[in-house]
């Protein structure tokens, strides 16, 4: 694979967070400014909001108008499909989801299926059937949370073989930073309660590896793990792959800061990587980098 083909897609789990005003966004940013300002720095976002419900057609049309052509949305499948129906008889809500997002064609990265922790090896036939019916015009990444998939054995092997057969990516979900954190704030406690504490299994099954990293509240405490991922991402880039990397923070207030820190580690190893643009608030302040970031 050509060295020139690999590119890094870097972003956060969301693009709209009110607490980013004055830290990442400009101080007086309106809701309609959030996506354009976010996309002026980052090239992708997970688009987690679709997990909780479908956006209205008007909202999708607004996103299409606000995001640049180069931006990639990685929308999460609605929980109705993945958690309530657990992929069974989910054809109609899946078709509705795909149809609703259709105006963003050309700016869609891998769709992201986060399966329920109870979805285990016994349901692989269900997963196989569901993936077979998905439109081939899009790409997909799957996050599993059942413990049986994280130990060496037949279950893990069968899952990987299934994903490879469908050309679907494995979601590398790294929560080590979160669970190593000594912070005792409500956001960290809540994140530890909701996120899985599972072994890190690294796979890159397609040309677009997919990583979700949940970090310590203290940005600098994540450096060792971020440097580990910087090595991995640079190796993927050299192979011609184009990884997606998303940085989470317990309440996501400092997710952009975490992303920028990671970008710095990658660029130190690959100087040809374009510099990350200043945050919108910094441009508003004449280029001065915010002390907190």
Buried (B, 14 or more C-beta within 10 A) or exposed (E): EEEEEBBBBBBBBBBBBEEBBBBBBBEEBEEEBBBBBBBBBBBBBBBBBBBEEBBEEEEBEBBBEBBEEEBBBBBBBBBBBBBEBBBEEBEEBBEBBBEBBEBBEEBBBBBBBBBBEEBBBEBBEBBBEBBEEBEEEBBBBBBBBBEBBBEEEEBBEBBBEBBBEBEBBBBBBBBBBBBEBEBEEEBBEEBBEEBBEBEEBEBBBBBBBBBBBBBBBEBEBBBEBBBBBBEBBBBBBEBBBBBBBBBBBBBBBBBBBBBBBBBBBBBEBBEEBEEBEBBBBBBBBEEEEBEEB
